[in-house]
């Protein structure tokens, strides 16, 4: 029996699997996060650890013999030598990094203009920038870190510290900090120097290993959630592509070897075990499922079933541009969300359908950029996560990308990825299982003809690429 804990932005999930990989137990603890003034979005570090420990204990009671964890990424926390958190988790959707970026010296801003990768590393949402904010706002922390009395890094390292007592990190997470290069795992000294961060980083470990224990269960696998989803879906073979639609929407295309993607896309380490090392490129939208919840909260529908019914009755006449958390591609991080194409004939159903259409078009836009370095991907495009339960959305996704879209029988793809690592750890399966896809529960073929798809995508591209010029307009700028 295997226990898998998936630490997500809005909740923590436990899946317990038998020796054949069948899930025998599932539960979710809704954790949520605090939205504070000034765009601050935090999660309680202590509550998160308590929740993880409680679910590990439950897995052990249900017969699990080992434990694996996937965790949301690019979120920063500080803690002391005893493991006591000194901050809440500063999440990947937090906006406080703006104050750090605004105060950067003119030389740093000039270098950012000359180097697009550096410009994105020195963005408000970068973990490196968030670490700088933490150092600036906790008196004496710099000295404590230098002396080994405290640590500042991302959430993955904090959770690993609570299980092992060691300052360690895995490749799928450490390379997303902006401080460690994904190609060779060397530190990016220029970023350390610009931000004046202490050159102290975790020891690099593989995604499978001995990482201590949680509530008596040996922790044998640890990986970032999006990369774990790619592993679960079998999309860690060159040319395969997958997408996960939860709080935000992420698309990841396996490149096999390291490639430097177009500006705004991210080179990622998908998995590393021994000499096996797989790379991909990724693009994402910060807000998709969170906008689904927002439309519910303001009264457009009362349940997800009603949402799906309305979306199916809607048209493509209205469009929600889901830039509620700004956009990374193109770089328009202050942009607010928009509702376009409204007329006196627009119905509630058109607006609901407009969200699914807007997310799908943005995913199609990201895919076109990925193809510049990786070529046209294999079909199908796998789609997992909560929003992937919507047939309407997946049909729109097929229409926008021109690819057949497949929904796995188990949309908890991240947990399935961790399961593959656990089965490798105890010898139940080999690395060849990494490329095994899950069974599909539904498949959606494009219904738009090629000319119509190209017209939609061309017009969407015009809109989204105009945003950087307009993002500081007071009517288009996020207030927090």
C-alpha positions in Angstrom: 0.0 0.0 0.0 1.2 3.5 -0.9 0.2 6.9 0.6 0.3 9.9 -1.7 -0.2 13.5 -0.4 -0.8 16.2 -3.0 -0.2 19.7 -1.4 -2.2 22.1 -3.6 -2.8 25.8 -3.3 -6.4 25.5 -2.0 -6.3 22.1 -0.4 -4.3 19.0 0.5 -5.4 15.6 -0.9 -4.6 12.1 0.3 -4.8 9.1 -2.0 -4.0 5.6 -0.8 -3.3 3.0 -3.4 -3.0 -0.8 -3.2 0.0 -2.8 -4.6 -1.7 -2.9 -8.1 -2.0 0.9 -8.2 -5.8 1.0 -7.5 -6.9 3.9 -5.4 -8.6 2.6 -2.2 -9.0 5.8 -0.3 -9.3 9.5 -1.2 -9.9 12.6 0.9 -9.3 16.3 0.7 -8.7 18.9 3.4 -9.6 22.4 2.2 -6.9 24.7 3.5 -7.4 27.8 1.5 -5.3 30.9 1.8 -5.5 34.4 3.2 -5.9 37.4 0.8 -4.4 40.3 2.6 -4.2 44.0 1.6 -1.8 45.0 -1.1 -2.0 41.8 -3.1 -0.5 39.6 -0.4 -1.7 35.9 -0.6 -0.4 33.7 2.2 -1.1 30.2 3.6 -0.6 29.2 7.2 2.7 27.3 7.4 1.8 25.6 10.7 -1.7 24.6 9.5 -0.2 23.2 6.3 2.3 21.0 8.2 -0.4 19.9 10.7 -2.6 18.9 7.8 0.2 16.9 6.0 1.0 15.1 9.2 -2.6 14.3 9.9 -3.1 12.8 6.4 0.2 10.9 6.7 -1.1 9.4 9.9 -4.4 8.4 8.2 -2.4 6.8 5.4 -0.4 4.7 7.9 -3.6 3.7 9.7 -5.0 2.5 6.3 -2.0 0.3 5.7 0.4 2.4 3.6 4.0 1.3 3.9 5.6 4.3 2.2 4.7 7.9 1.5 5.2 10.3 -1.4 4.4 14.0 -1.7 3.8 16.5 -4.5 3.7 20.1 -3.7 2.8 23.4 -5.3 5.7 25.4 -6.4 7.5 28.8 -6.3 6.2 29.7 -2.9 8.5 31.0 -0.2 8.8 30.3 3.6 11.3 31.0 6.3 11.9 28.7 9.3 14.4 28.2 12.1 16.7 25.3 12.9 14.0 23.6 15.0 11.6 23.6 12.1 9.4 26.3 13.5 8.2 28.6 10.7 9.1 32.2 10.8 6.6 33.2 8.1 3.5 32.0 6.5 3.9 30.5 3.1 4.1 33.4 0.6 2.3 31.8 -2.3 3.0 31.9 -6.0 0.1 34.2 -6.6 1.3 36.8 -4.1 2.0 40.3 -5.3 4.4 41.7 -2.7 7.4 41.3 -4.9 6.5 44.5 -6.8 7.9 46.6 -4.0 11.3 44.7 -4.3 11.3 45.1 -8.1 10.5 48.8 -7.9 13.5 49.4 -5.6 16.1 47.5 -7.8 19.1 49.6 -8.7 19.1 51.1 -12.2 21.9 48.7 -13.3 19.6 45.7 -12.5 16.8 47.3 -14.5 19.2 47.9 -17.5 20.4 44.3 -17.4 16.8 43.1 -17.3 16.1 45.0 -20.5 19.1 43.3 -22.2 18.2 39.8 -21.0 14.7 38.5 -21.2 15.4 35.5 -18.9 16.7 37.8 -16.3 13.7 40.1 -16.7 11.4 37.2 -15.8 13.6 36.1 -12.9 13.4 39.6 -11.5 9.6 39.7 -11.7 7.3 40.3 -8.7 6.2 36.6 -8.6 9.7 35.2 -8.8 10.7 33.1 -5.7 14.1 34.8 -5.7 12.4 38.2 -5.4 10.0 36.9 -2.7 13.0 35.7 -0.8 14.5 39.2 -1.0 11.2 40.6 0.5 11.4 38.1 3.4 15.0 39.1 4.2 14.1 42.8 4.1 11.1 42.4 6.4 12.4 40.1 9.2 15.0 41.8 11.3 18.2 39.8 11.7 17.2 37.0 9.4 20.1 37.5 7.0 22.6 36.9 9.9 20.6 33.9 11.2 20.7 32.3 7.8 24.4 33.0 7.4 25.1 31.3 10.7 22.9 28.3 9.9 20.3 29.2 12.6 17.5 29.8 10.0 16.6 29.0 6.4 14.7 30.8 3.6 13.7 28.8 0.5 10.6 27.4 -1.1 7.8 25.3 0.4 9.2 22.0 -0.8 12.4 22.4 1.2 10.5 23.4 4.3 8.3 20.2 4.1 11.4 18.1 3.5 13.1 19.8 6.5 10.2 18.8 8.7 10.6 15.2 7.6 14.4 14.8 7.4 15.9 17.6 9.5 18.0 18.4 6.4 18.1 21.4 4.1 17.4 19.7 0.8 15.5 20.2 -2.4 14.6 18.2 -5.5 15.4 19.3 -9.1 11.7 19.9 -10.2 11.4 22.6 -7.5 14.9 24.1 -7.0 15.2 25.1 -10.7 12.1 27.2 -10.5 13.5 29.6 -7.9 15.5 31.7 -10.4 18.6 30.9 -8.3 19.6 27.6 -9.8 20.0 26.9 -13.6 18.0 24.0 -14.8 20.6 22.9 -17.4 23.4 22.2 -15.0 22.0 23.0 -11.5 24.7 25.6 -11.0 23.7 28.7 -9.0 22.9 31.8 -11.0 25.4 34.1 -9.3 24.2 37.3 -11.1 20.7 36.9 -9.4 22.3 36.4 -6.0 24.4 39.5 -6.5 21.6 41.7 -7.8 19.3 40.8 -4.9 22.1 40.6 -2.4 21.0 37.2 -1.1 23.3 35.0 0.9 24.7 32.2 -1.3 23.2 29.4 0.7 21.1 26.8 -1.1 19.7 23.4 -0.3 21.5 20.2 -1.1 20.1 18.8 -4.4 18.5 15.3 -4.1 16.7 13.1 -6.7 12.9 12.7 -6.8 13.3 9.3 -5.3 15.3 8.7 -2.1 15.2 8.5 1.7 13.7 11.8 2.9 13.1 10.9 6.5 9.6 10.1 7.8 6.2 11.7 8.5 4.2 10.2 11.3 6.0 6.9 11.1 5.8 6.6 7.3 9.0 6.7 5.3 9.0 9.5 2.8 10.4 8.0 -0.4 9.3 10.4 -3.2 9.0 14.1 -3.5 8.2 16.2 -6.6 6.6 19.5 -7.8 2.9 19.1 -8.5 2.8 20.1 -12.2 5.8 17.9 -13.1 4.2 15.1 -11.2 1.1 15.5 -13.3 3.2 15.1 -16.4 4.7 12.0 -15.0 1.3 10.6 -14.0 -0.1 11.2 -17.5 2.9 9.6 -19.2 3.9 13.0 -20.8 7.6 12.7 -20.0 8.5 11.4 -23.4 9.7 13.8 -26.0 6.8 15.5 -27.9 4.1 14.6 -25.4 2.0 17.4 -24.0 -0.3 17.7 -21.0 -2.3 20.4 -19.2 -3.6 20.7 -15.7 -6.4 23.0 -14.8 -6.9 23.7 -11.1 -6.5 27.1 -9.4 -4.6 28.1 -12.5 -4.0 26.4 -15.9 -0.6 24.9 -16.8 0.6 23.4 -20.0 3.8 21.3 -20.2 5.5 19.9 -23.3 8.3 17.4 -22.9 11.4 18.3 -24.8 13.6 15.5 -23.5 16.7 17.6 -23.3 17.1 21.1 -22.0 16.0 23.9 -24.4 15.7 27.6 -23.7 12.1 28.5 -24.6 10.7 31.8 -25.9 10.5 34.6 -23.3 7.9 34.0 -20.7 7.8 30.2 -21.0 9.8 28.2 -18.4 12.3 25.4 -18.9 11.4 22.8 -16.3 13.0 19.6 -15.0 10.2 17.1 -15.2 11.8 14.3 -13.2 15.3 13.2 -12.2 16.2 9.7 -10.8 19.8 8.7 -11.1 21.0 9.3 -14.6 17.4 9.7 -15.9 16.7 13.3 -16.5 13.7 14.7 -18.4 13.1 18.3 -19.4 10.1 20.2 -20.6 8.8 23.7 -21.4 5.9 25.2 -19.5 3.5 28.1 -19.8 0.7 28.9 -17.4 -2.2 31.1 -16.5 -2.5 32.0 -12.8 -6.2 32.2 -12.7 -8.7 29.7 -14.3 -10.3 27.6 -11.6 -10.2 30.5 -9.3 -12.3 32.5 -11.8 -14.7 29.6 -11.9 -15.1 30.0 -8.1 -15.4 33.8 -8.5 -18.3 33.6 -11.0 -20.0 31.2 -8.6 -19.4 33.5 -5.6 -20.9 36.6 -7.4 -24.0 34.7 -8.4 -23.6 33.4 -12.0 -24.4 29.9 -10.8 -24.7 28.0 -7.5 -23.0 24.7 -8.4 -20.5 23.4 -10.9 -23.3 21.3 -12.4 -25.2 24.5 -13.2 -22.0 26.0 -14.5 -21.6 23.2 -17.0 -25.2 23.4 -18.1 -24.9 27.2 -18.7 -21.6 26.8 -20.5 -23.2 24.3 -22.8 -26.0 26.7 -23.7 -23.6 29.6 -24.3 -21.9 30.8 -27.5 -18.5 32.0 -28.4 -19.8 35.6 -28.7 -18.5 36.7 -25.3 -15.0 36.3 -24.0 -13.5 36.5 -20.5 -9.8 37.2 -20.8 -8.7 35.4 -17.6 -5.8 37.8 -16.7 -7.1 38.2 -13.2 -3.6 37.6 -11.8 -1.8 39.3 -14.7 -0.1 37.5 -17.5 3.4 36.1 -17.8 3.1 35.7 -21.6 3.1 38.3 -22.9 4.6 40.1 -19.9 1.6 42.1 -18.5 1.8 41.3 -14.8 -0.4 44.2 -13.7 -3.2 43.5 -16.1 -6.7 42.9 -14.7 -9.2 40.4 -16.0 -11.5 41.5 -18.8 -14.9 40.6 -20.2 -15.1 41.3 -24.0 -17.7 41.1 -26.7 -20.7 42.1 -24.6 -23.9 43.3 -26.3 -27.5 43.8 -25.2 -28.1 40.2 -26.4 -25.4 38.7 -24.2 -26.9 36.1 -21.9 -25.6 34.7 -18.6 -24.7 31.5 -20.4 -22.6 33.3 -22.9 -20.5 34.8 -20.1 -20.0 31.4 -18.4 -19.0 29.9 -21.8 -16.8 32.9 -22.3 -14.6 31.9 -19.4 -14.0 28.3 -20.8 -13.4 29.8 -24.2 -10.9 32.4 -22.9 -8.9 29.8 -20.9 -8.8 27.5 -24.0 -7.7 30.3 -26.3 -4.9 31.2 -23.9 -3.7 27.6 -23.8 -3.7 27.6 -27.6 -1.7 30.7 -27.6 0.9 29.1 -25.2 1.0 26.0 -27.4 1.9 28.0 -30.5 4.9 29.5 -28.6 6.0 26.1 -27.4 6.0 24.8 -30.9 8.7 27.3 -31.9 11.3 25.3 -29.9 9.7 21.8 -29.7 7.6 21.4 -32.8 4.1 20.1 -33.1 3.3 17.8 -30.2 1.9 14.3 -30.3 -1.7 13.8 -29.8 -3.6 13.6 -27.5 -3.3 16.7 -25.4 -4.0 15.3 -21.9 -6.1 17.5 -19.6 -6.4 16.9 -15.9 -7.4 18.9 -12.8 -10.7 20.1 -11.5 -11.7 22.3 -14.5 -11.0 19.4 -16.8 -14.2 17.7 -15.6 -16.0 20.2 -17.8 -16.8 18.7 -21.2 -17.5 22.2 -22.6 -14.1 23.4 -21.6 -12.3 20.4 -23.1 -14.2 20.8 -26.4 -13.1 24.5 -26.5 -9.5 23.4 -25.7 -9.6 20.9 -28.6 -10.9 23.7 -30.9 -8.3 26.3 -29.8 -5.3 23.9 -30.0 -6.4 21.9 -33.0 -5.4 18.8 -31.0 -7.4 15.9 -29.8 -7.9 16.3 -26.1 -8.1 13.4 -23.7 -9.3 13.4 -20.1 -7.8 10.6 -17.9 -10.1 8.3 -16.0 -8.4 9.7 -12.8 -8.0 13.5 -13.0 -5.8 13.5 -10.0 -2.7 13.2 -12.2 -0.2 14.6 -9.7 -1.0 11.8 -7.3 -0.6 9.2 -10.0 2.9 10.7 -10.8 4.0 10.3 -7.2 2.6 6.7 -7.2 5.0 5.9 -10.1 7.9 7.2 -8.1 6.9 5.1 -5.1 6.6 2.0 -7.1 10.0 2.6 -8.6 11.4 3.2 -5.1 10.3 -0.3 -3.8 11.0 -2.1 -7.1 7.4 -2.8 -8.0 8.0 -1.1 -11.4 10.8 0.4 -13.5 11.5 3.7 -15.2 9.7 2.4 -18.3 6.5 3.0 -16.4 7.2 6.8 -16.5 5.9 6.9 -20.1 2.8 4.8 -19.6 -0.3 7.0 -20.0 -3.4 6.6 -17.9 -6.6 5.3 -19.5 -8.8 8.0 -21.0 -12.4 8.5 -19.8 -13.3 10.9 -22.6 -11.8 12.2 -25.9 -12.6 15.4 -27.6 -11.8 16.0 -31.3 -11.6 19.5 -32.7 -14.9 20.6 -34.3 -13.7 24.0 -35.7 -12.3 23.8 -39.2 -8.8 25.0 -39.6 -9.7 28.4 -41.1 -12.0 29.2 -38.3 -9.5 28.2 -35.7 -6.8 30.3 -37.2 -9.1 33.3 -37.3 -10.0 32.9 -33.7 -6.4 32.4 -32.6 -5.2 35.4 -34.7 -7.7 37.7 -33.2 -7.1 36.5 -29.7 -3.3 37.0 -30.3 -4.0 40.6 -31.3 -5.9 41.2 -28.0 -3.5 39.6 -25.6 -0.4 41.1 -27.2 -1.8 44.6 -26.8 -2.1 44.2 -23.0 1.5 45.2 -22.2 0.9 48.6 -23.7 -2.3 49.1 -21.8 -1.7 47.4 -18.4 -1.0 50.6 -16.6 -4.3 52.2 -17.8 -6.3 52.6 -14.5 -9.3 50.7 -16.0 -7.1 47.8 -17.1 -4.7 47.6 -14.1 -5.2 45.4 -11.1 -5.8 47.4 -8.0 -4.0 44.8 -5.8 
